[in-house]
Amino acid sequence: CLDSVGVLKPGDDKISVACSPKNKAYEQKCAKTWIEYFNQRRVIAEAQKDRLAQANTQAENSKR
């Protein structure tokens, strides 16, 4: 759901409207510590994607 509405960081205002039912189920079924962990992992994973893309671009440019 977060990907479909373009939300990077869970907890943003967009979630309350677009993903409310799924977010409620997520919060009810998971322990608070796991929710915090998964939310942080999402942000870290997105940052890693950006860094890897940048590294690949630099690697391609250095080969030229």
C-alpha positions as CSV (number, residue, x, y, z in Angstrom):
1,C,0.0,0.0,0.0
2,L,2.8,2.4,0.8
3,D,4.4,1.9,-2.6
4,S,1.1,2.5,-4.4
5,V,0.6,5.9,-2.7
6,G,4.3,6.9,-2.9
7,V,5.1,7.0,0.8
8,L,8.7,6.4,1.7
9,K,8.5,6.8,5.5
10,P,5.7,5.0,7.3
11,G,3.8,7.3,9.6
12,D,3.4,10.1,7.0
13,D,0.0,11.7,6.6
14,K,-0.8,10.0,3.3
15,I,-1.0,6.7,5.1
16,S,-3.9,7.7,7.3
17,V,-6.2,8.1,4.3
18,A,-5.0,5.7,1.7
19,C,-3.8,2.8,3.8
20,S,-5.8,3.1,7.0
21,P,-7.4,-0.4,7.0
22,K,-4.1,-2.2,6.2
23,N,-2.2,0.0,8.6
24,K,-4.7,-0.9,11.4
25,A,-4.3,-4.6,10.7
26,Y,-0.5,-4.2,10.6
27,E,-0.5,-2.5,14.0
28,Q,-2.9,-5.0,15.6
29,K,-1.0,-8.1,14.4
30,C,2.6,-7.0,15.1
31,A,4.4,-6.1,18.2
32,K,5.3,-2.4,18.5
33,T,9.0,-3.1,18.4
34,W,8.6,-5.1,15.2
35,I,6.5,-2.2,13.7
36,E,9.3,0.2,14.5
37,Y,11.9,-2.2,13.1
38,F,10.1,-2.8,9.8
39,N,9.4,0.9,9.4
40,Q,13.0,1.8,9.8
41,R,14.1,-1.0,7.5
42,R,11.8,0.4,4.8
43,V,13.6,3.7,4.9
44,I,17.0,2.1,5.0
45,A,16.2,-0.1,2.1
46,E,15.1,2.8,0.0
47,A,18.3,4.7,0.8
48,Q,20.4,1.7,-0.1
49,K,18.6,1.5,-3.5
50,D,19.5,5.1,-4.2
51,R,23.2,4.5,-3.1
52,L,23.5,1.4,-5.2
53,A,22.0,3.2,-8.3
54,Q,24.5,6.0,-7.8
55,A,27.4,3.6,-7.4
56,N,26.4,1.8,-10.6
57,T,26.2,5.0,-12.5
58,Q,29.6,6.0,-11.2
59,A,31.0,2.6,-12.2
60,E,29.6,2.9,-15.7
61,N,31.0,6.4,-16.1
62,S,34.5,5.3,-14.9
63,K,34.6,2.6,-17.5
64,R,34.2,5.1,-20.3
